[in-house]
């Protein structure tokens, strides 16, 4: 029998806090639209979203163990896997079962909301399931898909999916709000790939730090970071987002040094690690601030 910490390890529990931050955006856009929120449905959406994050993390951990990638990776506080399977290879089947069970919860929840509101939720759900299953073994072989898949999952799919599950319709507000985690989470995975270049090459991955190098990839990272704040500004200017959403700009105090540091230390992993931490904070704080802006209008 696997111990609790051996089950929780591949889930990468400390990083699951990103999910509620993204769900809050969908809840915020639903409230901004004037919808009456069903608390049971909101809780169900949150559980499904957390299970989505757990499933993709555990599938990733399992696949990286099977390919022996994690045994070659330079582990940092933000990348390189948890090391749980390397230390306890006997829990391999339990880990795979965890990924499948949590994916099953996601599918069943999606089926419920599709039954409740209609087939319009189905395209988002199917794309989400595809990303969960295909990200590590397939999408990481294609640089552009590898770049945008995480952002799609935590941005448009999670935020717009939450909005639809709570309201039964889509909205431009939810879409523009979802661009914040789209750019930020794409960036989160991009920067976390910097320490893994040498190891990832050995199993055939082809993300941008491998294809064009870390320094040029840092300029892609910087562009996505800038696009995050442009999305907020344009959304407010077009009156798609309320004025309060400008609260998201407060994280520029972290983003400006991060932009410079990602370029300056792109090839110095030890000096890059503090900026990887700043990147995590921006991913957590910015969606919450924009969500608060949606609440207050």
Rosetta blueprint (number, residue, H / E / L):
1 X L
2 X L
3 X L
4 X H
5 X H
6 X H
7 X H
8 X H
9 X H
10 X L
11 X L
12 X L
13 X H
14 X H
15 X H
16 X H
17 X H
18 X H
19 X H
20 X H
21 X H
22 X H
23 X H
24 X H
25 X H
26 X H
27 X H
28 X H
29 X H
30 X H
31 X H
32 X H
33 X L
34 X L
35 X L
36 X L
37 X L
38 X L
39 X H
40 X H
41 X H
42 X H
43 X H
44 X H
45 X H
46 X H
47 X H
48 X H
49 X H
50 X H
51 X H
52 X H
53 X H
54 X H
55 X H
56 X H
57 X H
58 X H
59 X H
60 X H
61 X H
62 X H
63 X H
64 X H
65 X H
66 X H
67 X L
68 X L
69 X L
70 X L
71 X L
72 X L
73 X L
74 X L
75 X L
76 X E
77 X L
78 X L
79 X E
80 X L
81 X L
82 X L
83 X L
84 X H
85 X H
86 X H
87 X H
88 X L
89 X H
90 X H
91 X H
92 X H
93 X H
94 X H
95 X H
96 X H
97 X H
98 X H
99 X H
100 X H
101 X H
102 X H
103 X H
104 X H
105 X H
106 X H
107 X H
108 X H
109 X H
110 X H
111 X H
112 X H
113 X H
114 X H
115 X H
116 X H
117 X H
118 X L
119 X H
120 X H
121 X H
122 X H
123 X H
124 X H
125 X H
126 X H
127 X H
128 X H
129 X H
130 X H
131 X H
132 X H
133 X H
134 X H
135 X L
136 X L
137 X L
138 X L
139 X H
140 X H
141 X H
142 X L
143 X H
144 X H
145 X H
146 X H
147 X H
148 X H
149 X H
150 X H
151 X H
152 X H
153 X H
154 X H
155 X H
156 X H
157 X H
158 X H
159 X H
160 X H
161 X H
162 X H
163 X H
164 X H
165 X H
166 X H
167 X H
168 X L
169 X L
170 X L
171 X L
172 X H
173 X H
174 X H
175 X H
176 X H
177 X H
178 X H
179 X H
180 X H
181 X H
182 X H
183 X H
184 X H
185 X H
186 X H
187 X H
188 X H
189 X H
190 X H
191 X H
192 X H
193 X L
194 X H
195 X H
196 X H
197 X H
198 X H
199 X H
200 X H
201 X H
202 X L
203 X L
204 X L
205 X L
206 X L
207 X L
208 X H
209 X H
210 X H
211 X H
212 X L
213 X L
214 X H
215 X H
216 X H
217 X H
218 X H
219 X H
220 X H
221 X H
222 X H
223 X H
224 X H
225 X H
226 X H
227 X H
228 X H
229 X H
230 X H
231 X H
232 X H
233 X H
234 X H
235 X H
236 X H
237 X H
238 X L
239 X L
240 X L
241 X L
242 X L
243 X H
244 X H
245 X H
246 X H
247 X H
248 X H
249 X H
250 X H
251 X H
252 X H
253 X H
254 X H
255 X H
256 X H
257 X H
258 X H
259 X H
260 X H
261 X H
262 X H
263 X H
264 X H
265 X L
266 X L
267 X L
268 X L
269 X H
270 X H
271 X H
272 X H
273 X H
274 X H
275 X H
276 X H
277 X H
278 X H
279 X H
280 X H
281 X H
282 X H
283 X H
284 X H
285 X H
286 X H
287 X H
288 X H
289 X H
290 X H
291 X H
292 X H
293 X H
294 X H
295 X H
296 X H
297 X L
